[in-house]
Amino acid sequence: MPPSKKNGAIPPTVLFATPECAPLVKTGGLGDVSAALPAALHRMGIDVRVLLPGYSAVKAADPEAPALATLTLLGHKVRLLGSTLRSGVPLIVVDAPHLYERSGGPYQQASGADWEDNAMRFGVLSLVAAILGTDSSPIPWRAQVVHCNDWPTALAPAFLRFAEPRHAASLVTIHNLAFQGVFPFPDVQGLGLPAESLGGLEFYGKASFLKGGLVYGDAINAVSPTYAREIQAPELGFGMDGVLRTRAKDLSGILNGIDTALWNPATDPRIASRYDASSLEKKAANKRALKERLGLPGPDDMPLLAIVSRLTHQKGIDVIVDALPQLASIPVQVGVVGTGEAALVERLREARARHPETLGTFIGFDEGLAHLLEAGADMFLMPSRYEPCGMNQMYSQRYGTPPIAHATGGLIDTIVDGRPGAIEGTGFLMGEATVAALVETVRRAVAAHRDPPRWQALQQRGMAREFGWDSAARQYAALYARLISTS
């Protein structure tokens, strides 16, 4: 059992360095993880603190946050502010208004273009993370483990490796290997790293923050066991597979969890009718409300397949659009909610015009609609080409909405395929992210849906699964303990 305050042992000190943390700032699943995992660790008694850039929304959430320290780093004045997340986890805010208080998102301008100084912005964040893991920490607290999340914090292990001899161990979590923080070498050479460290960052003539973390981190983990295996092969390695194979003994996979209090159909205030596994008939009211929001006509007994997602090539949105004529002939209806690539948004709008009785869309982000979709759809679509972990397939099972998903990454680890005769199925897996595979798998799912006892049993098995964060938190705590014992 990891050390905890409850048994009198001294808890480990962990800095959870991240560029996102819901609800303060979120562009995807990393924001949810950065809120939920530290909260679960905190409940276990681990002394975990979250490090987050001082974006406008972060500072507005606690305008009276006191200054803990003032530093000058890489030519920039930086204050560290002390705050607290709503979970009770201490928050350290990197306050440098000229770097972080901007319109647009964490990584991009409102136009969608990357901020030109992202190397400096996240170089400073990584450097602060590293300093808090050394005896030079400017606050009366020092991390024993610096837990870095994705490329924006992945330079911290390089700073630590070449810092003073006594320093924290480092862990790098890969949430999505496709995003690697690649910059021209001159941008990285201005970050104060010693020349001998730069070879570990080299990536096809440029410098990658993420590669630096993979080379210099004491341990690496991915957000599902299957994804940890997949990224060691060229198909999903995005050019990093060789490095990851070299570090295979230091690479693990820990499956993400979900917030089971927030995503609970029995208590969810955002849905039209609350229900549980013993009152699944109440899902019908949610289906009617969802169809109304999406502008879908027709009888409610027609199966409704839906997805809420970033509208990107990775998520297989084009596969859904291309499959629509065949899906309409089954027949089923399809609902799509999300924002993303302009070309895919346009394709969805054109498809909606051609198939108004089959396709309903909402282009935008609406948290309430996301919950209603999970409750109101009969099945959830996830034809992702790759999926490091995924959370919607876990939400869906919890809401009695069996997922139809590509057998990849965390989808394999969280969905049991409900083939005919299978007594343990909780969803439906397809072997390829193709139109043919999607249509065949939808036909399988619809056949099960036409057998009410079989369908209800499938729903109830999914709703009974445990997808909370406690298991993941225990695995991370054990990993931290190993790192501390060997550092």
N, C-alpha and C positions, 0 to 999 in steps of 0.2 A: 504494500500500500504506500503511495507517495506520502511524503511528509505533509502534515496538516496541523493547523492550530488546535484542532479538536483533540489530538492525541498527545499534545504537549511538545511535539517536535517543531523545530524551526522550519517554516515553509520556504521553499525556493523562491527566489526573486526573478521574475520574468518580465522583460520588456517586449510587448507585442507591438511591433512597428508596422504601420499600415498607412496607405494613402486614402483609405475609405473606412467609414464606420457609420452604419445606419443607426438612427435616422438622420444623423447630421449631414452626411454626404454619402451617396451611393450611386454607382453606375451599373452595378451588377451584383453577382453573388458574393464577391469579396466583401462588400459593405455589410451584408447580413452575417457572414462568418465573423467579421471583426467585432460585431456587437455580441453575438451569441457565444462564441468560444471563450473569450475572456470572462464572460459572465459565469459560464459553467466552471471554469477554473477557479474563479473567485469563490464560488459556493463550496468548492472542495477545500478551501483554505490556502490556496496558493497566492502568494503576494505578486499579483500580475498588474501591470500598468500599461495602458494603451498610449502609444505615441502617434500623434496625428498632426498634419499640417494645419496652420491657422487660417483656413479658408474663411470667407465672410460668414457663412452659415454656422461654422463651428464657433467663431468668436461671438456671434449674435446670440447663441444659445446660453452663453454665460458671460455677459459683458463685464461683470465684476470679478472675473477670475484673477487671482493675485499672481504677480510675477514671482517665480521661484528663483530665476537666475537670468543674467544678461551676458551674452557671449558675442564675440566677433569671430565669425567663421567664414573663411574663403572670401574675406573682404565685405561680408554682410553682417549687420547688426541683427542679432537674433535674441529674442526673449523666450524663456520657457515659462508658460503659464500653467497653473494648477487648477484642474477642474475635476468633475466627476460625471461619469456616464449615468444614465437613468437606472442602470443595473447595480449601481454602487461601485463599479470599478473605477479606480483613479485614472484620470486622463491627464496626460502631459501634452500641451499644445505648443507647437513650434511657431511662434509669432514672428513673422517677417513679412509685413504687409506688402512690400514691393515684390515679393516672390509669390505670395499665395492669395492675397485679397484682390481677386480679379473677377470680371464677368465671365460667363462661360462655365465650363466644367473643370474638374481637377486636372485634366491632361490637355484639354483642347479649348480653343477659343469658341465663341458662339458660332462662328462660321464653319466649325468642324475641323479647322486646321490645328495641328499641334502647336502648343506654345514653343516658341523658338528657343527659350532658355530652359527647357525641361531638364536637361542634363544638370544644370546648376540647381534648379528647384529641388530635384530629388536627390542630387548629390548632397545638398545641405541636410535634407531629411535623414539620409543614410549616415552622414557623419555625426549628427546629433545622437542617433541610435547607438552608434559605436561608442561615443564618449560616455554615454550613460552606462556602458558596460565595462568601464575602466575605473581605476582608482582616481582618475581625474574628473570623475562625475561632479558637476557643479552643484548638485543638490545632495542632501543627506540620505541618499538612497543609491544603490548600485545594483545593476542587473547581474545575475549569475548566468542567465541565458538571454540572448537577444534573438527573438523570434521574428524573422523578416518575412514579409508577404509580397510575393511577385516582384517584378523588376524595380518598382520605385524605391524599395528599401534594400535591394539586393547588393548594393555596394558596401553595406555595413560590415559583412564578413571580411572584405578586403581591407577596410580601414582597421578592423580589429586585428587581423593577421599581422599587420605591419605596425601596430601600435606598441605601447609599452608591454613588457613581457607578461605581466599579470592582467588578464582580461577575461571577459565573459566568453562562454561557448556560444556558437551561432547555429541557428537552424533556419533554413530557407524553405518555405512552403511554396510549391508551384500550384497556382490556381488555374492558370491557362498558359501553357508553354508558347502559344502563338505570339504572345506579347512579351518582347524581350528587351526593350529599352536600348535600342541600337542607335548610336550617335557617331558623328565624325570624331576621330581621335583628338583633334584640337579641343573639342568641347569637354572631353574627359580629362585631358592633361591639365586643365585649369582647376581640377578638384583637389589638388594637393596629395594625390597618391604617389608613393615613390615609384621611380621608373621601373624597378624590378617587378612591380605588381602588374604593370600594364599588359604583359604578355598573357596573363590569365583572363584578360578582358577581350582579347583580339577575336574578331568574328568577321571573316571574309573582308579584311581590310578596314573594318570599322571596330568600334568598341561596344560591347554589350554589357549593360548593368547586370542582367540576369546571368550571363555566363560567368561574370565575376563572382556572383554568389554561389554558383554551382561548383566553381573551382576552389574557392576559398572557404566556403561554409563547412562547419564541422559535421553537419548532417543535413540531409535533404529529404523532404517528403512531398508527395503529391496527395491530392484530395480524394483519392479512391485507390484501392489496391490494384484494380485493373488498369487504371490510367498510369500508375507507376510502372507497370510492365509495358504498356503501349508506347510510352515516350522513349523507351530504349531502342525502338525500331525506327528505321528511316521514315516510314509512312506517317507517323505522328510525332516524330522527333524534332521537326522544324529546324534541322541543322544542328541540334544539340544532342542528338542521340549518342554520338561517340563519347562526349563528355559524360553523359549519364551512365553509359555502360562502364566507363572507367570508374565511376563513383558508385557502382551498383551495390557494394556492401554497405554504403552509407545512405542508401535510398530506400525509403519505405512508403507505404500508402496507408493513409488514415482517412476513412470515409467521413465526410461532413455529416452533420446532423441538421435538424430543422428546429425552429422554435415551436414546440408543440402547444404552448399556451396561445400564441398568436394564431396559429393555423389549427383550429379546432372547430369543426362544424357544429358541435353542440353548444358552443358559447360565442361564435363569431358574430359580432354586431354588424358586419358589413354585408351579410347575405340576407336574402328575402325571407327564408324560413330555416330555422336551426333544426338540426336533426342529429341522430347518432346511428349506430349500426342496427338498432332495434326499431328505428322509425325511418327507414330509407324512403318510404312513400312521400315524405316531406321534401325530397329533392325535386319533385315535380314543380313546386312553386318557384324554386330557384331557376329551373329550366325555362319556365315561362318568362320570368323577369329577364333572364339573359337573352333570350330570343328577342324580346322587346328592345333591349339596349342595342342589339346588333342589327335590328331591322330585318329579322328573318321571319317570313310568313310560314304558313302551313301547319299541318297537324303535329301535336306534341309527341306522338308516338314514333315519329321518324327519328332515328339515332342522330344525336348532335355531337360532333367531334370538334374540339376547340383547342387552341393554343394561345398562351400569353408568353411573349418572348421578345428578345431583340430580333429585329427583322434582318438577319444576316445569312450569308451563304453557309456559315458553319451550322446554323440551326435548321437548314434544310427547307427554308421557306419556299424556295423555287421548286422543290420536289412537290410540295403541297399544291402549288399553283398548277404545275404541269399535270398533276393527277386529278384535278377537279372534274373534267368531263367524265372520267371513269367512276369517280366517287359519286357523282350525281346519279349515275345509272344504277347504283347498288340498291336503293338510294340512301344517301345520308346527307346531312347538312354540316357545314364547316364554319366555325367562328375563329377569327384571327384578331388578336389584340397586341399592339406593340408599336415601337418606333425603331427606325434603323436605316439601312442603306436606301438611298433615294430611288435607285433602279428597282429594288424589290417593292418599295411602297407603290411605285407607279404600276408595276405588274399586278399588284393586288387590286388597285383601283380599276384597272382594265378588266381584270377577271370578275370583279364585283359587278361591273356593268354588263358583262356577258352572262353571268350566272346569278342574277339577283335572288333567286329562290333557293340557291344552294350555298352561297358564300355571304357571310356577314362580317364586316370589319369595323374596328375602331383603331384609328391611327393616332397613337398618343399613349401616355402613361397615366393610369388611373388605378390606384391601389385597391379601391373598393371594387372596381370592375374585375380586377385580378382575382379577388376572393370569390366574387359571384360566379366567375367563370369556372373556378375549381368546383364549386358547389353545383352549378347548373348544367355543366356538360355531362353527357353520358360517358364519354371517353376523352382522354387528353392526348394530343398529338405531340410527339417529340422525335421527328425524323432527323435528329442532329447527325452531321457527318462525324463529329467527335464531341465528346462531352466529358470533361474532366471529372465532374461529380454530378452536377445537376441537382436541383432542389424541387422543381415542379413535379417530377415524377413521384417524389415522396409526399408533397402536398396532396397530389391527386389521389394516391392510395388512401391517405388519411381521410379524404372527403368522399370515399366510395366512388371514385371516378377513375376506373382502370386506365393506365397509360398504354399507348401504342407507341413503341419507341425502337430506335435502332440499337442493336446489341453492341454497344461501345462504352468504354469508360465506366463511370459510376452507374450508368443505366443497367449494365450487366449485374453490378453488385447490389442493386436495390429492387429489381423487378424479377419476379419468377414467372416464366412464360406459361400462360394458361392454355396449353394445347389440349385437344379433345382427350378425355380420359385422365388428365392431370388433376390431382386433388389438391395440389399446393399452389396453383397459379394465382397471381395477383395482377397480371397485366399481359401484354402481348409484345413479343420481341421480333423484329425483322432482321434478317441477316445482312442486308445492304440498305444504304440510304438512297434507294432508287424508286422511281414511280411504280415499277412492277412489284417490288417488294412491299411498298406501302399499300397498294391496292389489295394485294393478296392477304396482308395482315389485317387490314380493315375488314375484309370479307370474313376472316376467322373470328374477329371480335364481334361483328354483327351477328354471326351465327350463334355465338354464345349469348348475346343480348336477347335473341329470340327464344331462349330457354330460361324463363324467369327464375326457377330454382337454382340453376347453375350460375346465372348472373349474380344473384343475390349472395350466393356463397363466395363467389369471386370478390365481390365488393367487401364483404365482411372480413375475409382473410386479409385484404389490404388494409382495412381500417384497424385491424388488431395488431399490425406490425409496430415495432418500437423504433422510431427514427429520431428520438431526442438526442441531445448533445452529451449526455453523461458518459456514454461509451467512448466517444471521441476524446472527451476531456481526460478520461482515465489513461487512454493511450498516449496522449500528449504529455501528461504528467510523468508517465513512465519514461518517455523519451527524454524529457528534461532531466530527470534523475540520472539517467545513463550519461548524458552529456556532462553534467556537473561532476559526476564521479570520475570521469576520464579526462577532464580538462585540467 
